Amino acid sequence: MQRRYLALWFPFLASDRLHRQRALPPGAGLDERPLVLVEKEGGALRLADCDRRAVALGLTRGLTLADARARIPDLAIAEADPAADARFLERLAGLCDRFTPLVALDPPHGLVLDISGCAHLFGGEAALRQEIGIRLRRLGLQLRASIAGTPEAARALARFGDCAVSPPGGDTERTRLLPVAALEAPPEVILALSRAGLKTLADLTARPSGTLSARFGEALARRLQRILGHEDIRITPLRPPPDCMVERHFPEPLQDTDGLEAILRHLLDEAARILDQRGEGGRAFEISFFRSDGAVRRMSLETGRPSRDPAAILRLYRERIDTLADPLDPGFGFDAIRLAVPVCEPLGTPQASLDGRAVEEEAVADLVDRLGARFGRDRVLRFVARNSHHPEREAGMVPAVGAPSEMQPWPEPEAGEPPARPLQLFEPPQPVETLAEVPDGPPLRFRWRRVLHEIARAEGPERIAPEWWRDGPDEPTRDYYRVEDAQGRRFWLFRAGLYDRESVQPRWFLHGLFA
């Protein structure tokens, strides 16, 4: 299938944002006076952007504010804010996400949508272009939009041409008449082309490509080929496309939030059928609510294991709805609702075990998912094994919801041997007073919490050296002993520092208790 792209260009994005948000102070005469945005450059204030009225009066970007005021004394002035413009452009990308999940930023002040295979849902490419234009103009935005077979061709037609829809295979014919400025090369390159009598892209195509590359570089020749529609490098979408996606569009905005759960259940059933055919389950689910005023509200749900059970996912949705600090507000109504499954993993048919352990595991997994949905994934943790011999770093904690299904296994003790590590560790290790027969031998007795323990049996040492690849303060070598006192209580002790090499008087610590 041949790819099709829709390029959107907002020539007055910054000023339209201020007009829409009423960012200027009251009394600025925003509806009457021309608006300019200024930034400091080279010690002078220059125009970074202008609205349509200012451009119609002859003001351009790069002009000093003093010159602009000399021409038009009555100006509305605001400070340029590129970061706010970028955030606003990302919001517009979220609005366009309802038409296709493949939306990419096209700076400055532009978007490119991959509409391949989805234009028929809106009545064709021309109808889709018109629908997007109507929605964006309702927000007070001025734009130009063109459709072509490559991102560069669509961009060039939107910014430098007057073609709305270039039919498949017609990009070369439509773009040949564009000026050489459509290459968006540096000003000195455009000036050199103009002095050579090359005014349009058709003039460039009449010259050998090798000559053009030798004079102006290979990058200019490649861009010319892409604008002419000879090469498609695709786009990098702002949000990665999900593995599975289902959605529902409404002919009239939906304002009744009580019916959202029934619609979501229908979408979950449809997604479950798709996942079942693939033999997969979802680990993450994202619900997007598209409002008629352009706002987009997204809600993410995660599961501890692959799932395609609509009832279980619907319970997570109810848990998340109950904990929202900002309730789900439909405003003037929802135009569309989308259910996306960004992460999928293989999921076979569940089989119940004879001892009932499978049922217990499912119940625990369901509880973890519900707790994560209510309290947040970072507050429901699980222990995992780490690749380290150091006791404090041998185990870690990760979110139980959304944790990878395959992790490093815990070390298994040898058959018939007691556990090498205690179940309870002290953090930090507690200092004890000891008496040893020789300085580097096991202790004979030790005092902990004012209680003296006579050692009946001792096993060790197990030497654990510091990890040389870790940055930080030097750590002493540890000699660990598993000891048992006369009453049968078992302890895990270590001596910090090698005698006569790292310390003259090594200290002893109690690190853990065996069951």
Backbone torsions as a table, in degrees:
resi	resn	phi	psi	omega
1	MET	NA	130.1	178.8
2	GLN	-71.1	134.4	-179.1
3	ARG	-74.3	148.6	177.6
4	ARG	-133.0	139.0	-175.3
5	TYR	-129.7	143.2	175.2
6	LEU	-115.1	118.4	179.0
7	ALA	-101.3	131.2	176.4
8	LEU	-115.0	132.6	178.1
9	TRP	-128.1	128.2	179.3
10	PHE	-108.4	91.7	-173.9
11	PRO	-64.9	-23.4	-178.8
12	PHE	-123.2	46.2	-174.1
13	LEU	-61.0	-49.0	-175.6
14	ALA	-63.5	-47.3	-178.9
15	SER	-70.5	-35.7	176.8
16	ASP	-64.2	-35.5	177.8
17	ARG	-63.4	-43.2	-180.0
18	LEU	-69.3	-40.9	177.2
19	HIS	-60.9	-40.2	-176.6
20	ARG	-73.0	-40.5	-176.3
21	GLN	-89.6	-6.5	-176.9
22	ARG	52.8	52.9	-175.8
23	ALA	-76.8	-19.3	179.7
24	LEU	-76.5	153.9	-179.4
25	PRO	-64.6	157.0	178.6
26	PRO	-58.1	145.7	179.0
27	GLY	83.1	7.1	-178.5
28	ALA	-78.3	-6.1	179.8
29	GLY	68.5	41.8	-172.0
30	LEU	-63.5	-28.6	-176.2
31	ASP	-86.4	-13.7	-176.0
32	GLU	-111.3	-41.0	-171.3
33	ARG	-90.9	148.4	173.8
34	PRO	-63.8	143.8	-176.8
35	LEU	-108.7	132.9	174.4
36	VAL	-129.4	147.9	175.8
37	LEU	-113.5	132.5	-171.9
38	VAL	-118.4	153.8	172.7
39	GLU	-143.6	154.0	-177.7
40	LYS	-85.3	128.8	-178.7
41	GLU	-145.3	120.0	178.8
42	GLY	62.3	33.9	178.4
43	GLY	81.1	3.9	179.9
44	ALA	-132.0	152.7	175.9
45	LEU	-85.3	123.7	-179.4
46	ARG	-122.3	157.4	179.5
47	LEU	-74.9	118.9	175.5
48	ALA	-90.1	-25.8	179.8
49	ASP	-162.3	158.0	179.4
50	CYS	-139.8	153.5	174.0
51	ASP	-87.1	179.1	-174.2
52	ARG	-61.9	-38.0	-178.8
53	ARG	-66.9	-38.1	178.6
54	ALA	-67.8	-38.8	178.2
55	VAL	-65.8	-38.8	179.3
56	ALA	-63.8	-26.6	178.9
57	LEU	-87.9	1.8	174.1
58	GLY	101.9	3.5	178.7
59	LEU	-82.0	143.8	-178.5
60	THR	-135.6	162.4	176.4
61	ARG	-65.6	143.7	-179.6
62	GLY	94.2	-15.8	178.4
63	LEU	-71.2	142.1	177.6
64	THR	-70.5	151.5	-179.6
65	LEU	-64.2	-34.2	179.0
66	ALA	-63.2	-42.6	178.8
67	ASP	-67.1	-38.5	179.6
68	ALA	-63.6	-41.1	179.0
69	ARG	-69.4	-31.6	177.5
70	ALA	-64.9	-34.5	178.9
71	ARG	-80.2	-44.8	-177.6
72	ILE	-131.8	97.0	-176.6
73	PRO	-63.5	-34.9	-174.1
74	ASP	-92.7	86.5	-178.9
75	LEU	-118.2	144.1	167.9
76	ALA	-92.2	126.0	-171.4
77	ILE	-120.3	136.3	175.4
78	ALA	-139.0	157.0	179.2
79	GLU	-83.4	134.9	178.5
80	ALA	-66.8	141.8	-179.5
81	ASP	-137.3	84.1	-178.0
82	PRO	-59.4	-33.7	179.9
83	ALA	-64.8	-42.1	177.4
84	ALA	-66.3	-35.7	176.4
85	ASP	-64.1	-40.6	179.4
86	ALA	-64.9	-40.6	178.3
87	ARG	-65.5	-39.6	179.3
88	PHE	-65.5	-38.3	177.9
89	LEU	-65.0	-36.9	176.7
90	GLU	-66.8	-34.7	175.2
91	ARG	-64.4	-39.8	177.1
92	LEU	-65.7	-34.6	175.7
93	ALA	-63.9	-37.7	175.7
94	GLY	-65.1	-35.4	176.6
95	LEU	-64.4	-42.7	-179.8
96	CYS	-72.4	-13.5	179.6
97	ASP	-62.9	-20.0	179.3
98	ARG	-70.1	-22.2	-178.2
99	PHE	-91.0	-33.7	178.1
100	THR	-158.2	141.7	178.6
101	PRO	-76.1	-6.7	-178.2
102	LEU	-102.3	89.1	-179.7
103	VAL	-124.1	128.1	-178.8
104	ALA	-123.1	146.4	173.5
105	LEU	-73.5	141.6	179.9
106	ASP	-131.8	77.0	-176.7
107	PRO	-67.5	151.5	-3.3
108	PRO	-89.5	137.3	170.5
109	HIS	63.8	43.4	179.9
110	GLY	-148.6	163.2	175.7
111	LEU	-135.4	151.1	173.8
112	VAL	-129.0	127.6	-178.9
113	LEU	-113.6	131.6	172.1
114	ASP	-87.5	105.9	-175.1
115	ILE	-103.7	19.6	-178.6
116	SER	-62.5	125.2	174.8
117	GLY	78.4	4.0	-179.1
118	CYS	-124.7	-6.5	-178.2
119	ALA	-66.4	-30.8	-178.4
120	HIS	-65.3	-21.8	178.7
121	LEU	-67.1	-19.1	-177.2
122	PHE	-115.7	13.9	176.8
123	GLY	95.1	14.8	179.8
124	GLY	111.4	171.3	-175.7
125	GLU	-65.8	-42.7	-179.7
126	ALA	-64.8	-40.0	178.9
127	ALA	-67.8	-38.6	177.7
128	LEU	-64.5	-44.1	177.9
129	ARG	-60.2	-41.3	179.9
130	GLN	-68.1	-39.3	-179.9
131	GLU	-63.5	-45.2	178.9
132	ILE	-64.2	-41.0	179.5
133	GLY	-63.2	-39.2	179.1
134	ILE	-63.6	-44.9	-178.2
135	ARG	-64.7	-40.8	-177.8
136	LEU	-74.0	-34.0	178.2
137	ARG	-71.1	-27.6	174.2
138	ARG	-62.8	-25.2	178.0
139	LEU	-84.4	5.4	179.5
140	GLY	83.0	23.8	-176.7
141	LEU	-105.1	140.8	172.9
142	GLN	-100.2	134.3	-175.3
143	LEU	-150.5	162.6	170.7
144	ARG	-126.1	140.8	-175.2
145	ALA	-138.8	137.8	178.0
146	SER	-142.6	151.4	179.9
147	ILE	-120.1	133.2	179.9
148	ALA	-151.6	-176.6	-175.5
149	GLY	-91.2	-9.7	175.1
150	THR	-134.4	153.4	179.4
151	PRO	-59.8	-40.3	-177.9
152	GLU	-68.5	-37.7	178.2
153	ALA	-65.2	-44.0	178.7
154	ALA	-64.0	-40.0	179.5
155	ARG	-64.6	-46.1	-178.1
156	ALA	-64.3	-40.6	179.1
157	LEU	-66.8	-35.6	-179.9
158	ALA	-70.5	-34.0	-172.9
159	ARG	-97.9	-24.4	-174.7
160	PHE	-129.8	-2.2	-177.5
161	GLY	-123.1	-173.0	179.5
162	ASP	-130.0	21.9	179.9
163	CYS	-93.3	125.5	-178.7
164	ALA	-80.6	-50.0	-177.8
165	VAL	-133.2	118.1	174.3
166	SER	-91.8	119.3	-177.0
167	PRO	-64.9	158.3	178.6
168	PRO	-55.2	129.7	-178.6
169	GLY	83.6	-0.7	-177.5
170	GLY	-106.6	12.5	-177.0
171	ASP	-64.6	-40.8	-177.8
172	THR	-62.1	-44.5	-179.8
173	GLU	-63.7	-38.3	-177.2
174	ARG	-76.1	-34.4	-173.7
175	THR	-90.6	-14.6	-179.0
176	ARG	-61.1	-29.6	-176.8
177	LEU	-85.3	-1.9	-179.5
178	LEU	-72.3	151.4	176.8
179	PRO	-70.7	162.5	-179.5
180	VAL	-65.7	-16.8	176.2
181	ALA	-62.7	-19.3	178.6
182	ALA	-65.7	-18.2	175.3
183	LEU	-70.5	-18.6	-179.7
184	GLU	51.9	42.5	176.1
185	ALA	-83.1	169.4	176.2
186	PRO	-56.4	153.1	-176.3
187	PRO	-57.2	-35.8	-178.3
188	GLU	-68.0	-30.9	177.2
189	VAL	-70.5	-44.8	178.7
190	ILE	-61.4	-40.3	178.9
191	LEU	-64.6	-41.8	179.6
192	ALA	-64.8	-38.8	177.5
193	LEU	-65.0	-41.0	180.0
194	SER	-65.5	-41.4	179.2
195	ARG	-66.1	-27.0	177.6
196	ALA	-82.0	1.6	178.5
197	GLY	85.0	13.0	179.7
198	LEU	-96.7	99.6	-174.1
199	LYS	-97.3	-33.2	-175.9
200	THR	-124.2	169.4	177.5
201	LEU	-67.0	-27.2	175.7
202	ALA	-63.1	-35.8	177.2
203	ASP	-64.8	-35.8	179.5
204	LEU	-71.2	-39.5	-178.7
205	THR	-67.1	-22.2	178.0
206	ALA	-75.6	-12.3	178.7
207	ARG	-96.5	151.1	177.0
208	PRO	-61.8	138.0	-177.9
209	SER	-64.8	-30.9	178.5
210	GLY	-64.2	-38.4	177.9
211	THR	-66.0	-41.7	179.2
212	LEU	-64.1	-41.5	179.9
213	SER	-67.2	-40.5	-178.5
214	ALA	-67.2	-32.3	-176.7
215	ARG	-86.9	-40.2	-173.1
216	PHE	-120.0	-0.7	177.0
217	GLY	103.2	154.6	-178.1
218	GLU	-68.2	-30.1	-177.6
219	ALA	-62.4	-38.4	-179.8
220	LEU	-67.1	-39.9	179.3
221	ALA	-66.1	-39.3	178.5
222	ARG	-65.8	-40.6	180.0
223	ARG	-65.4	-37.0	177.2
224	LEU	-61.7	-42.5	179.3
225	GLN	-64.4	-36.1	-179.8
226	ARG	-72.4	-38.1	178.1
227	ILE	-66.9	-36.1	178.7
228	LEU	-73.5	-6.8	177.8
229	GLY	88.8	14.2	-178.2
230	HIS	-87.8	-13.9	-178.0
231	GLU	-144.9	131.2	-179.4
232	ASP	-117.1	113.8	-179.9
233	ILE	-98.5	6.5	179.7
234	ARG	62.0	-175.6	-179.4
235	ILE	-125.2	159.2	173.7
236	THR	-103.2	104.4	-174.6
237	PRO	-65.6	150.8	179.5
238	LEU	-64.3	-34.9	177.7
239	ARG	-121.5	127.6	-179.8
240	PRO	-59.1	139.8	179.6
241	PRO	-65.7	138.0	-178.2
242	PRO	-73.7	161.4	176.9
243	ASP	-69.5	-30.3	-179.3
244	CYS	-145.8	140.6	-177.2
245	MET	-151.2	131.9	173.5
246	VAL	-133.9	150.6	-176.8
247	GLU	-152.2	164.3	179.6
248	ARG	-136.4	125.1	176.3
249	HIS	-105.0	145.9	-175.5
250	PHE	-114.8	136.4	177.8
251	PRO	-66.0	-30.2	175.3
252	GLU	-125.7	142.6	-179.7
253	PRO	-53.7	135.1	-178.3
254	LEU	-90.9	118.9	-179.5
255	GLN	-109.2	-14.1	-178.5
256	ASP	-84.5	102.5	-179.4
257	THR	-71.9	-16.1	178.9
258	ASP	-66.9	-25.0	179.8
259	GLY	-88.7	-0.2	-178.5
260	LEU	-64.6	-38.1	-176.8
261	GLU	-65.4	-38.2	178.3
262	ALA	-65.9	-40.0	178.2
263	ILE	-66.3	-41.7	179.3
264	LEU	-64.4	-37.6	177.8
265	ARG	-62.2	-39.9	177.8
266	HIS	-63.6	-42.3	178.3
267	LEU	-65.3	-39.0	178.1
268	LEU	-64.7	-40.3	177.5
269	ASP	-62.7	-41.0	179.8
270	GLU	-67.1	-42.3	177.7
271	ALA	-65.9	-36.5	179.3
272	ALA	-63.0	-38.4	178.1
273	ARG	-64.6	-40.8	179.3
274	ILE	-65.6	-45.2	-179.9
275	LEU	-66.2	-35.7	179.1
276	ASP	-65.1	-38.6	177.4
277	GLN	-64.4	-31.2	179.0
278	ARG	-85.7	-12.2	-174.0
279	GLY	70.4	35.3	-176.8
280	GLU	-127.1	166.9	173.4
281	GLY	-137.4	157.5	-177.9
282	GLY	-92.4	141.1	173.0
283	ARG	-101.7	-17.4	178.7
284	ALA	-144.1	140.6	-179.7
285	PHE	-131.7	133.8	179.4
286	GLU	-124.1	126.0	178.9
287	ILE	-108.4	124.5	-179.5
288	SER	-114.0	128.2	178.0
289	PHE	-110.3	114.3	-178.0
290	PHE	-98.7	115.4	-180.0
291	ARG	-87.1	157.1	-177.2
292	SER	-68.8	-20.0	179.0
293	ASP	-88.9	7.5	177.1
294	GLY	98.6	-13.6	179.5
295	ALA	-73.4	147.7	179.7
296	VAL	-127.2	127.6	177.7
297	ARG	-114.4	126.4	-178.2
298	ARG	-117.5	144.2	179.6
299	MET	-134.4	125.5	-177.3
300	SER	-107.6	138.0	176.0
301	LEU	-126.2	139.6	179.7
302	GLU	-127.2	151.4	178.9
303	THR	-125.8	152.7	-179.3
304	GLY	-74.8	-18.9	178.4
305	ARG	-146.2	161.9	179.7
306	PRO	-57.8	138.2	-177.2
307	SER	-146.9	145.4	170.0
308	ARG	-137.1	28.3	179.7
309	ASP	-87.4	108.3	-178.2
310	PRO	-59.3	-37.0	-178.2
311	ALA	-64.9	-42.4	-179.7
312	ALA	-65.6	-41.7	-179.4
313	ILE	-69.5	-34.4	177.9
314	LEU	-66.2	-35.2	175.5
315	ARG	-63.6	-39.8	177.1
316	LEU	-63.7	-36.9	177.5
317	TYR	-62.4	-42.9	179.4
318	ARG	-65.1	-39.8	178.1
319	GLU	-61.4	-42.7	-178.9
320	ARG	-68.3	-39.9	179.2
321	ILE	-61.6	-39.1	-177.7
322	ASP	-68.3	-22.5	-175.4
323	THR	-103.5	1.9	-178.4
324	LEU	-67.4	126.5	174.9
325	ALA	-72.3	-33.0	176.8
326	ASP	-108.9	104.2	-176.4
327	PRO	-57.6	156.5	-179.9
328	LEU	-73.3	104.5	-175.3
329	ASP	-101.6	118.8	179.8
330	PRO	-75.7	-12.4	-177.4
331	GLY	60.1	-122.0	176.7
332	PHE	-87.0	6.6	176.0
333	GLY	120.9	156.4	176.6
334	PHE	-93.5	131.0	176.2
335	ASP	-85.8	-30.8	-175.8
336	ALA	-156.4	153.7	174.9
337	ILE	-132.1	131.5	-177.5
338	ARG	-125.0	136.9	173.3
339	LEU	-113.2	117.4	-179.7
340	ALA	-117.0	145.2	176.6
341	VAL	-116.7	91.6	-175.6
342	PRO	-68.1	-31.6	-174.9
343	VAL	-125.1	122.3	177.9
344	CYS	-123.9	147.9	176.9
345	GLU	-138.2	156.4	178.8
346	PRO	-59.6	139.3	179.9
347	LEU	-143.2	114.4	178.1
348	GLY	-86.0	-179.9	178.0
349	THR	-72.2	126.0	-178.1
350	PRO	-66.7	142.2	178.8
351	GLN	-124.9	130.5	179.4
352	ALA	-81.0	132.2	178.1
353	SER	-84.5	159.6	-177.5
354	LEU	-68.6	-29.7	-178.6
355	ASP	-87.3	0.2	177.7
356	GLY	78.0	8.4	-178.2
357	ARG	-68.1	-32.1	-180.0
358	ALA	-63.0	-38.6	178.4
359	VAL	-65.0	-41.5	178.9
360	GLU	-63.8	-42.0	-179.9
361	GLU	-64.4	-39.1	177.5
362	GLU	-64.0	-40.4	179.6
363	ALA	-65.1	-41.4	179.0
364	VAL	-65.8	-43.9	179.5
365	ALA	-62.0	-40.1	178.3
366	ASP	-65.0	-39.2	177.9
367	LEU	-64.3	-42.8	179.6
368	VAL	-62.3	-41.8	178.9
369	ASP	-62.8	-42.1	-178.7
370	ARG	-68.5	-40.1	177.8
371	LEU	-64.8	-39.9	177.9
372	GLY	-64.6	-38.7	178.5
373	ALA	-67.0	-33.0	-176.8
374	ARG	-84.6	-43.7	-172.9
375	PHE	-104.4	-9.9	-177.8
376	GLY	102.3	145.8	-175.5
377	ARG	-65.9	-28.1	-177.5
378	ASP	-80.0	-2.7	179.7
379	ARG	-108.3	-2.7	176.0
380	VAL	-118.7	107.2	-170.3
381	LEU	-117.2	161.8	175.2
382	ARG	-138.9	155.6	179.1
383	PHE	-85.4	141.2	176.3
384	VAL	-134.9	153.2	178.7
385	ALA	-81.0	141.6	176.7
386	ARG	-113.2	154.6	179.7
387	ASN	-84.2	76.3	-178.9
388	SER	-155.5	145.9	174.6
389	HIS	-90.3	-13.0	-179.0
390	HIS	-72.0	126.0	-174.2
391	PRO	-57.5	-39.4	-178.7
392	GLU	-70.1	-23.3	-177.7
393	ARG	-110.0	7.4	-178.0
394	GLU	-77.8	-18.1	179.4
395	ALA	-133.8	150.4	178.4
396	GLY	-140.9	175.9	-179.8
397	MET	-125.2	132.1	179.2
398	VAL	-131.6	159.3	175.7
399	PRO	-57.7	130.7	179.7
400	ALA	-70.2	-30.0	179.2
401	VAL	-88.1	125.5	179.0
402	GLY	83.0	8.5	177.8
403	ALA	-70.4	148.5	179.8
404	PRO	-61.2	143.7	-176.9
405	SER	-70.2	-28.3	179.9
406	GLU	-111.9	116.5	179.1
407	MET	-131.7	169.4	-179.3
408	GLN	-63.0	130.0	-177.7
409	PRO	-73.8	155.5	175.9
410	TRP	-73.5	143.6	178.9
411	PRO	-66.0	133.6	179.9
412	GLU	-92.6	133.3	176.9
413	PRO	-68.7	153.7	178.0
414	GLU	-67.3	149.2	-177.6
415	ALA	-61.6	130.3	178.9
416	GLY	80.2	-0.8	-179.5
417	GLU	-102.1	146.6	176.6
418	PRO	-69.1	160.2	-179.6
419	PRO	-62.6	140.1	-179.6
420	ALA	-80.0	-19.9	-178.4
421	ARG	-125.9	142.3	178.2
422	PRO	-74.8	160.9	177.3
423	LEU	-75.2	-27.2	-176.9
424	GLN	-118.1	125.8	177.0
425	LEU	-116.2	146.0	176.0
426	PHE	-95.4	135.6	178.3
427	GLU	-130.5	106.9	2.3
428	PRO	-82.7	169.4	175.2
429	PRO	-58.0	144.8	-174.6
430	GLN	-96.0	128.8	-179.9
431	PRO	-68.8	144.3	178.9
432	VAL	-133.4	159.9	174.4
433	GLU	-98.9	129.7	-174.8
434	THR	-130.8	164.6	173.4
435	LEU	-135.4	121.9	-178.6
436	ALA	-117.9	151.1	179.7
437	GLU	-68.0	-40.2	175.0
438	VAL	-129.7	155.6	-174.7
439	PRO	-58.9	-33.8	-177.1
440	ASP	-107.1	21.2	179.0
441	GLY	-103.7	179.0	179.5
442	PRO	-70.4	156.4	-179.7
443	PRO	-74.2	150.3	175.0
444	LEU	-91.3	-35.4	176.7
445	ARG	-154.7	161.9	177.3
446	PHE	-151.1	155.0	179.2
447	ARG	-115.9	125.3	-179.6
448	TRP	-136.6	125.6	-178.7
449	ARG	54.3	45.6	175.6
450	ARG	66.6	13.5	178.6
451	VAL	-115.7	130.1	-179.8
452	LEU	-91.1	130.0	-179.3
453	HIS	-116.5	120.9	175.6
454	GLU	-88.1	126.3	-175.8
455	ILE	-85.9	124.2	178.0
456	ALA	-94.4	-36.8	-179.7
457	ARG	-138.6	147.8	178.0
458	ALA	-144.4	142.4	178.7
459	GLU	-133.7	130.0	-179.0
460	GLY	147.6	-172.2	7.4
461	PRO	-89.5	155.6	167.2
462	GLU	-108.1	108.8	-174.1
463	ARG	-87.5	128.0	177.3
464	ILE	-122.4	110.8	-178.9
465	ALA	-86.9	156.1	177.8
466	PRO	-66.1	151.0	-179.8
467	GLU	-79.2	111.4	-172.0
468	TRP	-67.1	-21.2	-175.8
469	TRP	-84.0	-5.7	-178.7
470	ARG	-90.4	134.7	175.6
471	ASP	-81.5	147.6	179.1
472	GLY	139.0	-174.7	-179.7
473	PRO	-64.3	149.9	179.6
474	ASP	-64.8	135.5	178.0
475	GLU	-109.1	140.6	179.5
476	PRO	-75.9	158.1	174.0
477	THR	-70.4	142.7	-178.1
478	ARG	-115.5	134.9	171.0
479	ASP	-111.0	111.9	-176.5
480	TYR	-95.2	143.2	176.3
481	TYR	-130.7	136.9	168.2
482	ARG	-95.9	117.6	-174.6
483	VAL	-123.7	156.8	177.9
484	GLU	-133.3	130.4	-179.2
485	ASP	-87.8	-178.4	-175.5
486	ALA	-65.0	-24.2	179.4
487	GLN	-89.0	2.1	177.4
488	GLY	88.9	5.8	177.8
489	ARG	-83.1	139.0	-173.4
490	ARG	-113.5	139.0	-175.2
491	PHE	-131.9	160.5	176.5
492	TRP	-119.4	106.8	-176.9
493	LEU	-111.6	154.1	173.0
494	PHE	-144.5	151.8	175.8
495	ARG	-104.0	125.5	-176.6
496	ALA	-93.9	114.5	177.7
497	GLY	99.7	135.0	178.1
498	LEU	-77.7	133.9	-176.8
499	TYR	-63.2	131.7	175.8
500	ASP	66.4	5.2	174.9
501	ARG	-121.5	-43.4	178.1
502	GLU	-110.9	-20.4	-178.7
503	SER	-158.3	140.4	176.5
504	VAL	-76.0	-35.9	179.8
505	GLN	-129.0	84.3	-178.9
506	PRO	-60.9	147.8	179.2
507	ARG	-101.4	153.3	-179.4
508	TRP	-110.9	147.1	-179.3
509	PHE	-138.8	147.8	171.6
510	LEU	-97.7	120.0	-174.6
511	HIS	-104.0	-23.7	-177.6
512	GLY	-167.0	167.6	179.5
513	LEU	-122.1	131.3	173.5
514	PHE	-83.1	152.1	-179.8
515	ALA	-66.0	NA	NA
